[in-house]
Amino acid sequence: MKSIFADAGYFIALLNPKDDLHDKAKSVSGELEQVRLITSEMVLAEALAFYADKGPLLRQAAADTASQLCNNPNVTVVPQTSLQFRAALDLYRARSDKEWSLVDCASVLIMQSENITEALTHDHHFEQAGFAALLR
């Protein structure tokens, strides 16, 4: 089964019908067949932080989505460990020529380790790292 990485921007867009990428995220989601979604606790934390101040309905929807993802057998949520954090920090430090966040760096490392080439994201940082950004 093919694996695709899911970034925070994808979850943010899916949850909010007013998001500029909502329709694109829904469309791409509908085209996915037999895929395993890979994401991380860091990505979910980023999406939850985004919705923390967007009102109780979106905040609850974000929390529900994170819980559902963690319990979905077709989704792998990579836990944040101190080793992962340090490896992401090393990449963050090494790529000072880029504007990659620490979460981006951790995501790149996960994608590399899992041989994933596509990400559900609009973030051009993934393209800079050599991956296909499916929401672009």
N, C-alpha and C positions, 0 to 999 in steps of 0.2 A: 504494500500500500504506500502510495506517495505521501510524503510529509511536507507540510507548508508551515512556515513560521507566521504567527499572528502577533502583530505589534499593537501597542496601546492605541495608536491612531485609528486602527481598524475597529476596535471595540468601542471607542469614543464615537466614531461615525455611526456604527450600527445602532447604538442606544438612543441617539438623538435625531429625530426626523428633520430637525432644522439645521443639522450639520451639513456643510457644503458637500461632504463626501458620502452622505447617508445613502443616496440612491446608487452610487457607484459601489459602495460596500455591499449593499443588498444584492445588486446585480452580479457581482463577482462571486458572492457567497452562493447564489443560485446556480452558478456554472460549475461549482466544485463537485466532483464526483469521486467517491471512494478516496478521500484524503484523511490523513491524520493531522490534526492541528497540534502544533507545538508552540507553546508560549512559556512564560516564566512568571514566577512570583513577582519579580521586579517589574515586569510589564503590567501585571494586574495592579500592583501598587501604584504605578504611574497613572493608569486609567481611573482608579479609585480616587486618587488625589485630584485629578482633573474635575471629577464630579462632586467633590466634597462640599463645594459652595454653590452648587447649581440648583439647589432646592431639594426638598425631601423626596419628591417623586423620582427624579433622575438619580439622586444619591442612592435610594433604595433599589432602583433598577440596576445600577452598577454593582451594588453589593450582591444582589440576586444573581446577576450574570457571573460574577467571580465565583460564587458558590457552585453554580451549575457547571461551570467549566472544570472546577476542581473535582467534581463528581462524575464527569462524563468519561466513559471508557474510551471514547475516540479522541480524547484530548489529553496531551501530556503537558502538565504544568511543572516546569523545571524549578525545583526549590532553590532559593538563594542560600548559598553556603558561604562560609568565610573564604574557602578556596576559590570559588567562583568570583566573589567580590574582589579578591586580590588579583586574579587573572584579568578581570575587567579593568581594574585600576591600572595594571601594567600596560594594557592596550591603550587606555585613555591617555596615559602619560606618553606612550610611544607615538601616538598620532596627534601631536599638538598642532599639526598642520590642518586638522579637521575640526569641525564643531560638533563632533559626536558626543552625546551625553554618556554617562556611565552606563545607563540602561542600554543605549545603542551598542556600546562595547560588549556588554554581557550578551546581548542578542546575537551579535556577529560571532562571538565565540561559540555559542550554542549552535548556530546554523552551521558553522564550520565543522564542529565535532559530530554533528548528525548528518553531514553531507546534504544539507537543505539548500536549494538554489533560489527558491521563491519565497517572498514575504507578502503577507497581507498588510500593506502599508502604503502610504503616500510619501513617506520620508525619503528624500533623495540620498540620505546618508547610507542607506542600504545599497543603493546603486553605486555609490562611491566605493563600497566594500566589495562590489562585484556580483551583487545579487539582483534579481528581478523584483521590482516593486510593483505589485499587481494592481494597486489603486491609482497608478499614474496614467 
